[in-house]
Amino acid sequence: MDIFNNKSQVYEFSAPMPFDFDLIDELAQFNSTLKKSKIVTLFNNVPFCNDVDFNEWIQVLRGCSVEGIKTLKDFAKYVNYAQSRGFRFTYIMNSPKPMSTKDFYPFEERFDKLLNLLENIGCSEIKFANPQVAKLITEKKPDVFNFSSSTASEYHNISQYEYLTTIFPNIKMFNVSNDEIFNFKFLKNLRTKFPDKKIEIMVNEPCLRGCPARISHISSIKFYNFNCSALKRKLGILNAFFRSGFVYPWNLHYYSEMGINNFKFSAHPYLRSHFKIDKLKNYLNCVEKGIENISLYHFFNDIFAAYYSLGERYMRTPKDIMLKDVLPYLPNMEYFVKNGDKCSYNCGVDCNYCQECAKKLEKYFMSQQNIF
């Protein structure tokens, strides 16, 4: 079954940089085996507790302390090593949290040291969510860094990008919000409006499209956080899966054909300091080899990890069902090409497409007399 017959060029992927030299080597070796896609960029930021002074004003406190990283120079060793293995590196400053002068001055000196380090190690790419951060960087280091706007910016219309690039013309890439990844009319117009900018699509965001707590989810703090697990349980496992921000490997060509050829693989369900590369490799292997020999269990659990937020390590799917056998029950990207622009106002009103797909797949499981 060859469903990769329409792509126009090699897919370029970005992925978290593991703080592990052996894993960076493994990614480089794996990259050399790929023909249909390439891991081009690795991204990360100084891990907690090394960045705790920023208090999430600049970057999100992800993960825990990493053995071997006590200083900025320790962090730089991993960046330099990744660069030596052929990867570009992007530093992540994508906290959407706004700050005041009172917030900023206590860590300004440390912020300056970080910018100096990034400049010295040849890292010229920074991803931001809060325009305050971009303005600070521009004033402190004019003409040094290029920017990409994070998915955490949560932009949903063309004018937002127009106004942003007017102030920051050195933005080279837009990372599209999870809610807009199936809005092909929006994406096509964004591509037309900004032919010189790269557009990046996250392919494995487990958060529900339409989640009301998307920006607060960027923080890892659990203080009165929005209960996504309860929401997903209420929706039902398959319904939640189909309504999440997953781009299946065989659908990448829909983006490539309109000139969007950059894709991001997030660290879910692992925090970036402990990123494991298994699911990234499984996803790209699926791009490379197709789905002929992939089980539905492998698809749900070893390529995507949608259910870690439900407190379950694995989705209890029968291991003898093949993905190719249930492909007709999964949401078809053709539907979103025609109707994806309506998701923001029509979901659950005049359209229940994802819910209906979930019911059909559940019915299929019942017909196979498998317990789901």
Secondary structure by P-SEA (a helix, b strand, c coil): cccccccccbbbbbbbbbccaaaaaaaaaaaaacccccccbbbbcccccccccccccccccccccccccccaaaaaaaaaaaaaabbbbbbbccccccccccccccaaaaaaaaaaaaaaacccbbbbccaaaaaaaaaaccccbbbbbccccccccaaaaaaaaaacccccccccccccccaaaaaaaaaaacccbbbbbbcccccccccccccccccccccccccaaaaaaaacaaaaaaacccccccaaaaaaaacccbbbbcccccccccccaaaaaaaaaaaacccccccccccccccccccccccccccccccccccccccccccccccccccccccccccccccaaaaaaaaaaaaaaaaacccc
